[in-house]
Amino acid sequence: MTGFARAVATHGGCTITWEIKSVNGKGLEVRFRTPPGFDALELAARDRAKTAFARGSLQAGLTITREASEAGIVIDSDKLQALIDASRPFVERGEASPPAFDGLLAIRGVLKGEDDCADDDREGLEKAVLVTFDEALSALKSARREEGAALSGILSTVLDEITALRDQAADVAAARPEAMRDKFAAKLADLLDGDLPEDRLAQEAAILAVKADIREELDRLTAHIDSARILLDGGSPVGRKLDFLSQEFNREVNTLCSKSGDSELTRIGLALKASVDQFREQIQNVE
């Protein structure tokens, strides 16, 4: 969900520039920085952003400047005189000093220059601002799509790693019942210093095998892997779905680790946790 886009257009001697930066976000959040007098356009621009994107934190900045060839410094004499007249009673009563000319010029709206395009065909200018914003959104979408294409390959590789580890865990699990029976028999023989009836040995080993059975977790893990691949191959926004699916990955792997009774399965479980964590980190970039 990261990206940057810039769109520039001209209208009536004014240059319109939009810059949009996108970073990761669980939902869609759009923040605007606009010149004074253009705040009303934020609602329409926000609706356009919601149509274009589903997730991400966007920061959009708008600047409007008059082209240098037509630029000029203009003093709003009426506003300047109004400020002088408003200050006169305070000066006559000795409550304030006469206002300095440079101080008056520093008041917003008194001195007009290159940035003052707001009064030039206001309706047409606002339409041009929104059209330029659409162009910036389109450019940002292209940038994010390129990032997504690269990210898809990374996620597929991580899923391949999870699949391989899942298969390793299945191989270890297939050999566990017999190994558990032998291990259990050896421990009991040490404790009892004698033979244990075969039927009792088989019963106790079966109970332990049921408690340590991870086939259900492996089956669910396989189903989650298949679901993740289907989502990655789809064209619609899938970030939220993948985020939820990663939690299911983590739940199954945690259960597998808790049932582990030997070092090899524990090693595989920890490797699975590392791969799942990597998957969760990467999908934060997915819309």
KAMOZI-V189012 format. One record per run of one state. SS is the DSSP state (alpha for helix, beta for strand, coil for the rest). FROM is the first residue (numbers start at 1). TO is the last residue. If there is no record, write none. Layout:
SS_FROM_TO, SS_FROM_TO
This chain:
coil_1_2, beta_3_11, coil_12_13, beta_14_23, coil_24_27, beta_28_33, coil_34_38, alpha_39_52, coil_53_55, beta_56_66, coil_67_67, alpha_68_70, coil_71_73, beta_74_75, coil_76_76, alpha_77_92, coil_93_100, alpha_101_105, coil_106_110, beta_111_112, coil_113_121, alpha_122_174, coil_175_175, alpha_176_192, coil_193_197, alpha_198_211, coil_212_214, alpha_215_233, coil_234_238, alpha_239_259, coil_260_262, alpha_263_283, coil_284_287
